[in-house]
Amino acid sequence: MEKSYPNFDDLKKSWPSPFVARTEISRMTGGILQRTTIANLDAKGEGPGGRFRVGRKIAYPVDEIIKFLEQRCKQID
């Protein structure tokens, strides 16, 4: 039986911008990811790719957040 994983395309379609600030990650993902978790993973070099800084804000391309979620997602039986 083939395992199915969540399709995160709806997150991408519903987000109004091609970028998401780290402080908005929780809102964008419905609480799946927290800004502190992403900050800690970034510090270890394990966070989403493509991050950039604008002033004091850290942001990511939405495509990179979706890819990050897909890579970390595991089916629970």
C-alpha positions in Angstrom: 0.0 0.0 0.0 1.4 3.4 -1.0 1.7 5.9 1.8 0.2 9.3 1.2 1.6 12.5 2.7 0.0 15.8 3.1 -0.1 18.1 0.1 1.2 21.4 1.2 0.2 23.2 -2.0 -2.8 24.8 -0.3 -0.5 26.6 2.1 1.4 28.1 -0.8 -1.8 29.1 -2.6 -3.4 30.7 0.4 -0.3 32.8 1.5 -0.6 36.3 0.0 3.1 36.8 -0.7 6.0 34.8 -2.3 7.9 35.3 1.0 7.2 34.7 4.7 8.8 36.4 7.6 10.2 34.1 10.3 7.8 35.7 12.8 4.8 34.7 10.6 5.9 31.0 10.1 3.5 29.8 12.7 0.5 31.6 11.2 1.4 30.5 7.7 1.7 26.8 8.6 -1.2 26.7 11.0 1.1 26.1 14.0 3.0 23.3 12.5 6.2 25.3 12.7 7.2 27.9 15.3 9.6 30.8 14.8 11.8 29.6 17.6 12.1 26.1 16.1 13.1 27.6 12.7 15.6 30.0 14.4 17.2 27.1 16.2 17.4 25.0 13.1 18.9 27.9 11.2 21.6 28.2 13.8 22.4 24.5 13.3 22.4 24.9 9.5 19.3 22.7 9.2 16.6 25.3 8.5 14.8 26.1 5.3 17.0 27.3 2.4 16.9 30.7 0.8 16.6 32.8 3.9 17.4 36.4 3.7 17.4 39.5 5.9 15.5 42.7 5.4 16.5 45.1 8.2 16.0 43.1 11.4 13.6 40.6 9.9 14.5 37.2 8.6 12.4 35.8 5.7 12.2 32.8 3.4 10.7 32.1 0.0 7.4 30.3 0.5 8.6 27.6 -1.9 11.5 26.8 0.5 9.1 26.6 3.5 6.9 24.1 1.5 10.0 22.1 0.5 11.2 22.1 4.1 7.8 20.8 5.3 7.7 18.1 2.6 11.2 16.9 3.5 10.5 16.6 7.2 7.0 15.1 6.9 6.6 11.5 8.0 3.5 9.4 7.8 2.3 8.0 11.2 0.6 4.6 10.9 
